Amino acid sequence: MPAFSVRLPGDLERRLGEEARHCGQPRSELIREALEELLRRREQERLVARLTAAAEALASDTSARAESLDVAADFLPGDCEALALAEEAASQERTGQPSPQPWWR
């Protein structure tokens, strides 16, 4: 595994040491976890930004928007059926009634 050094402000180094002692992990492991989380969050933020831009572009194109609404309308009955099945199963679970045979069988 490659190694590198990093300079930390005194306060951050102190907090890192305290956290390492508190949770019983090496400082390097905490740094790896923090870096992984930061990178994952930034990747997710970029993905959300791209999806938002695509949705805004789609919404501004009247023909694409109309086609999207048509496709959504086609799926609405199936979505409603799935929601009704899920709500029925949740209701039966709360009341302790036995669940019916799964819909896929």
Backbone as CSV, one residue per row, in Angstrom:
resi,resn,N_x,N_y,N_z,CA_x,CA_y,CA_z,C_x,C_y,C_z
1,MET,0.858,-1.167,0.000,0.000,0.000,0.000,0.904,1.230,0.000
2,PRO,0.683,2.143,-0.939,1.510,3.352,-0.973,1.320,4.182,0.294
3,ALA,2.356,4.874,0.676,2.295,5.739,1.852,2.634,7.164,1.428
4,PHE,2.059,8.122,2.122,2.428,9.511,1.894,2.242,10.263,3.191
5,SER,2.869,11.403,3.255,2.754,12.201,4.475,1.849,13.394,4.189
6,VAL,1.245,13.867,5.236,0.348,15.007,5.111,0.581,15.904,6.328
7,ARG,0.541,17.179,6.108,0.705,18.138,7.210,-0.688,18.522,7.707
8,LEU,-0.854,18.448,9.017,-2.134,18.786,9.634,-1.938,19.956,10.589
9,PRO,-2.927,20.840,10.647,-2.874,21.875,11.686,-2.899,21.205,13.059
10,GLY,-2.291,21.853,14.027,-2.178,21.271,15.369,-3.504,20.820,15.957
11,ASP,-4.543,21.644,15.807,-5.846,21.293,16.373,-6.418,20.036,15.716
12,LEU,-6.268,19.931,14.397,-6.786,18.759,13.698,-6.008,17.505,14.099
13,GLU,-4.710,17.632,14.260,-3.891,16.495,14.678,-4.279,16.055,16.084
14,ARG,-4.545,17.018,16.961,-4.960,16.700,18.328,-6.293,15.968,18.328
15,ARG,-7.262,16.471,17.537,-8.584,15.830,17.467,-8.489,14.434,16.877
16,LEU,-7.637,14.266,15.874,-7.427,12.949,15.282,-6.869,11.984,16.313
17,GLY,-5.900,12.422,17.079,-5.324,11.575,18.129,-6.352,11.199,19.178
18,GLU,-7.180,12.168,19.575,-8.225,11.887,20.572,-9.218,10.855,20.034
19,GLU,-9.616,11.011,18.789,-10.567,10.071,18.202,-9.949,8.682,18.084
20,ALA,-8.693,8.623,17.693,-8.011,7.328,17.578,-7.968,6.625,18.939
21,ARG,-7.670,7.368,19.977,-7.653,6.765,21.331,-9.059,6.355,21.759
22,HIS,-10.024,7.198,21.475,-11.408,6.932,21.884,-11.949,5.651,21.248
23,CYS,-11.705,5.461,19.942,-12.278,4.309,19.266,-11.293,3.148,19.129
24,GLY,-10.063,3.337,19.541,-9.090,2.242,19.515,-8.617,1.874,18.120
25,GLN,-8.643,2.825,17.212,-8.173,2.582,15.847,-6.897,3.379,15.613
26,PRO,-6.055,2.899,14.726,-4.879,3.695,14.360,-5.301,4.971,13.629
27,ARG,-4.496,5.992,13.778,-4.803,7.255,13.097,-4.883,7.067,11.587
28,SER,-4.006,6.236,11.043,-4.010,6.024,9.592,-5.329,5.411,9.127
29,GLU,-5.916,4.523,9.940,-7.204,3.921,9.572,-8.305,4.980,9.593
30,LEU,-8.289,5.845,10.588,-9.286,6.925,10.642,-9.143,7.854,9.443
31,ILE,-7.919,8.146,9.054,-7.688,9.010,7.899,-8.200,8.337,6.633
32,ARG,-7.942,7.033,6.472,-8.449,6.314,5.302,-9.975,6.353,5.264
33,GLU,-10.622,6.086,6.422,-12.090,6.114,6.476,-12.629,7.496,6.116
34,ALA,-12.004,8.540,6.663,-12.464,9.902,6.389,-12.289,10.243,4.915
35,LEU,-11.167,9.837,4.336,-10.921,10.116,2.927,-11.893,9.350,2.040
36,GLU,-12.156,8.095,2.366,-13.130,7.314,1.604,-14.509,7.970,1.664
37,GLU,-14.916,8.404,2.849,-16.219,9.050,3.004,-16.281,10.355,2.223
38,LEU,-15.233,11.151,2.288,-15.194,12.413,1.547,-15.318,12.161,0.042
39,LEU,-14.539,11.215,-0.462,-14.580,10.926,-1.896,-15.932,10.367,-2.314
40,ARG,-16.512,9.473,-1.499,-17.833,8.923,-1.808,-18.879,10.034,-1.852
41,ARG,-18.837,10.936,-0.875,-19.806,12.029,-0.814,-19.650,12.969,-2.010
42,ARG,-18.424,13.282,-2.367,-18.206,14.167,-3.515,-18.650,13.511,-4.819
43,GLU,-18.374,12.216,-4.971,-18.841,11.503,-6.168,-20.359,11.525,-6.236
44,GLN,-21.009,11.315,-5.090,-22.471,11.336,-5.043,-22.998,12.732,-5.376
45,GLU,-22.355,13.761,-4.856,-22.783,15.125,-5.155,-22.661,15.428,-6.646
46,ARG,-21.574,14.952,-7.283,-21.420,15.165,-8.729,-22.486,14.410,-9.506
47,LEU,-22.801,13.195,-9.068,-23.850,12.412,-9.727,-25.198,13.123,-9.616
48,VAL,-25.518,13.608,-8.427,-26.786,14.318,-8.233,-26.825,15.574,-9.098
49,ALA,-25.697,16.268,-9.197,-25.652,17.470,-10.036,-25.884,17.114,-11.506
50,ARG,-25.288,16.009,-11.975,-25.502,15.600,-13.370,-26.954,15.177,-13.597
51,LEU,-27.528,14.443,-12.636,-28.927,14.034,-12.774,-29.853,15.241,-12.776
52,THR,-29.558,16.210,-11.919,-30.361,17.428,-11.858,-30.277,18.193,-13.173
53,ALA,-29.078,18.303,-13.718,-28.912,18.999,-14.993,-29.663,18.271,-16.105
54,ALA,-29.597,16.942,-16.101,-30.318,16.169,-17.120,-31.827,16.347,-16.968
55,ALA,-32.306,16.338,-15.728,-33.742,16.515,-15.495,-34.192,17.907,-15.915
56,GLU,-33.379,18.910,-15.620,-33.734,20.271,-16.024,-33.740,20.410,-17.540
57,ALA,-32.778,19.760,-18.205,-32.749,19.797,-19.671,-33.969,19.092,-20.242
58,LEU,-34.328,17.966,-19.640,-35.501,17.224,-20.092,-36.773,18.049,-19.886
59,ALA,-36.870,18.692,-18.739,-38.065,19.487,-18.435,-38.196,20.692,-19.354
60,SER,-37.078,21.216,-19.838,-37.151,22.399,-20.699,-37.432,22.049,-22.160
61,ASP,-37.315,20.770,-22.525,-37.612,20.321,-23.891,-39.060,19.832,-23.902
62,THR,-39.943,20.589,-24.524,-41.378,20.282,-24.442,-41.725,18.917,-25.019
63,SER,-41.100,18.528,-26.118,-41.444,17.222,-26.696,-40.921,16.085,-25.813
64,ALA,-39.727,16.243,-25.267,-39.188,15.208,-24.375,-40.005,15.134,-23.092
65,ARG,-40.433,16.299,-22.603,-41.253,16.322,-21.389,-42.581,15.608,-21.617
66,ALA,-43.207,15.865,-22.747,-44.484,15.221,-23.066,-44.302,13.710,-23.179
67,GLU,-43.216,13.284,-23.818,-42.954,11.845,-23.945,-42.716,11.218,-22.565
68,SER,-41.995,11.908,-21.707,-41.742,11.401,-20.352,-43.038,11.243,-19.566
69,LEU,-43.917,12.217,-19.694,-45.204,12.145,-19.004,-46.045,10.981,-19.532
70,ASP,-45.978,10.726,-20.838,-46.700,9.590,-21.419,-46.166,8.266,-20.873
71,VAL,-44.833,8.145,-20.821,-44.226,6.923,-20.288,-44.606,6.749,-18.822
72,ALA,-44.568,7.827,-18.049,-44.937,7.752,-16.637,-46.391,7.310,-16.475
73,ALA,-47.257,7.806,-17.338,-48.671,7.422,-17.273,-48.844,5.938,-17.569
74,ASP,-48.017,5.411,-18.477,-48.082,3.978,-18.786,-47.730,3.117,-17.569
75,PHE,-46.815,3.601,-16.733,-46.371,2.829,-15.572,-47.234,3.048,-14.340
76,LEU,-48.085,4.039,-14.346,-48.883,4.388,-13.172,-49.731,3.234,-12.637
77,PRO,-50.441,2.476,-13.466,-51.244,1.371,-12.915,-50.391,0.330,-12.172
78,GLY,-49.243,0.007,-12.728,-48.360,-0.959,-12.057,-47.817,-0.423,-10.753
79,ASP,-47.470,0.867,-10.736,-46.989,1.492,-9.512,-48.067,1.475,-8.432
80,CYS,-49.293,1.776,-8.831,-50.398,1.792,-7.874,-50.652,0.392,-7.320
81,GLU,-50.579,-0.609,-8.175,-50.795,-1.980,-7.726,-49.706,-2.397,-6.742
82,ALA,-48.456,-2.064,-7.048,-47.349,-2.410,-6.157,-47.504,-1.701,-4.814
83,LEU,-47.902,-0.452,-4.838,-48.111,0.296,-3.602,-49.234,-0.314,-2.777
84,ALA,-50.320,-0.693,-3.420,-51.435,-1.305,-2.701,-51.012,-2.621,-2.060
85,LEU,-50.242,-3.434,-2.771,-49.756,-4.697,-2.204,-48.844,-4.448,-1.010
86,ALA,-47.970,-3.458,-1.122,-47.054,-3.154,-0.028,-47.811,-2.640,1.195
87,GLU,-48.795,-1.778,0.964,-49.588,-1.255,2.076,-50.394,-2.364,2.740
88,GLU,-50.932,-3.282,1.969,-51.689,-4.401,2.520,-50.785,-5.291,3.367
89,ALA,-49.593,-5.577,2.870,-48.643,-6.416,3.615,-48.223,-5.726,4.910
90,ALA,-47.992,-4.420,4.860,-47.602,-3.686,6.064,-48.735,-3.676,7.072
91,SER,-49.959,-3.519,6.602,-51.121,-3.519,7.484,-51.274,-4.878,8.167
92,GLN,-51.111,-5.942,7.403,-51.228,-7.289,7.968,-50.103,-7.567,8.967
93,GLU,-48.932,-7.026,8.684,-47.812,-7.207,9.606,-48.088,-6.499,10.923
94,ARG,-48.659,-5.291,10.856,-48.963,-4.531,12.072,-50.050,-5.223,12.895
95,THR,-51.032,-5.813,12.234,-52.148,-6.425,12.951,-51.880,-7.875,13.328
96,GLY,-50.768,-8.436,12.841,-50.433,-9.807,13.168,-51.141,-10.843,12.322
97,GLN,-51.840,-10.414,11.286,-52.510,-11.358,10.401,-51.471,-12.027,9.509
98,PRO,-51.704,-13.264,9.136,-50.755,-13.927,8.234,-50.753,-13.252,6.869
99,SER,-49.567,-13.183,6.284,-49.445,-12.580,4.954,-49.958,-13.546,3.899
100,PRO,-50.593,-13.004,2.866,-51.028,-13.882,1.772,-49.798,-14.370,1.005
101,GLN,-50.020,-15.323,0.139,-48.926,-15.839,-0.672,-48.345,-14.681,-1.491
102,PRO,-47.023,-14.619,-1.610,-46.418,-13.510,-2.374,-46.988,-13.429,-3.784
103,TRP,-47.090,-12.231,-4.296,-47.701,-11.995,-5.602,-46.929,-12.652,-6.731
104,TRP,-45.646,-12.919,-6.541,-44.860,-13.487,-7.637,-44.952,-14.991,-7.730
105,ARG,-45.732,-15.620,-6.878,-45.840,-17.078,-6.928,-47.137,-17.507,-7.551
